[in-house]
Amino acid sequence: MLQRVLDYSHELLEGSVLSGETVVDGTAGNGHDTLFLSKLVGQNGRVLSFDIQEQAIENTNDLLVQNHVENVTLIQDSHADLPWYIPEGVEEIGGAIFNLGYLPGSDKSIVTEPQSTVDAVKHLLTRMKKNGLIVLVVYHGHEGGAEERDEVLKYVSKLDQKQYRVLRYGFINQANNPPFILAIENK
Ligand SMILES: C[S@@+](CC[C@H](N)C(=O)[O-])C[C@H]1O[C@@H](n2cnc3c(N)ncnc32)[C@H](O)[C@@H]1O
């Protein structure tokens, strides 16, 4: 009955992203969210997919090639630099997802950082369409994860409620710091 966190992160975007829109995957990793977004926006849409790690960009590219996907721009740079990569003529972003933490099966010392995560969210909020969502899946069990979780929570909980709605979704009776979702809706 209750949706798992990753499934629910996708359901939120399925309900808000439209075909033809430009959307953002802030943490490409192994490419699963990028592939999901590419299907949502379709041939006339575009996914801007960021990761700082070469390995993640390669893994994501492999997955996209296997699936004959051609509507993704892969960007090996920090999501904090996102404004530089929004194509000219794109006024609004239809939605965004971030999976915080480290690349599964890889170097656990390369993790998302509080400042760049918050900066990326701030940039996105200036470009989100009305009723668009920024969905963050917050993993916080690794080293540095608690600090990032607290910084992000501090930032999003202070967003003006007249302009944004902020949801937290997660299970509270699971062991080992289960991940949770933060979703920000631009009202
Ligand atoms: C939990 S993984 C993402 C998993 C991915 N969503 C998937 O479907 O496989 C987090 C990723 O964030 C990347 N990352 C860390 N800091 C980043 C930054 N500042 N900008 C973009 N990506 C970053 C890491 O390299 C890692 O691949």
The ligand as a Gaussian input file, in Angstrom:
#p B3LYP/6-31G(d) Opt

LIG

0 1
 C       23.126000       8.436000      -5.166000
 S       24.070000       8.746000      -6.617000
 C       22.821000       9.031000      -7.836000
 C       22.092000       7.795000      -8.286000
 C       21.308000       7.984000      -9.563000
 N       20.181000       8.877000      -9.393000
 C       20.866000       6.688000     -10.222000
 O       19.703000       6.593000     -10.656000
 O       21.688000       5.775000     -10.323000
 C       24.715000      10.353000      -6.310000
 C       25.577000      10.887000      -7.443000
 O       25.783000      12.278000      -7.218000
 C       27.015000      12.618000      -7.806000
 N       27.452000      13.947000      -7.329000
 C       28.095000      14.268000      -6.186000
 N       28.267000      15.613000      -6.100000
 C       27.710000      16.147000      -7.232000
 C       27.581000      17.472000      -7.743000
 N       28.016000      18.525000      -7.059000
 N       26.957000      17.645000      -8.930000
 C       26.479000      16.575000      -9.634000
 N       26.574000      15.297000      -9.204000
 C       27.183000      15.079000      -8.012000
 C       27.927000      11.468000      -7.418000
 O       29.039000      11.405000      -8.273000
 C       26.970000      10.268000      -7.556000
 O       27.112000       9.646000      -8.800000

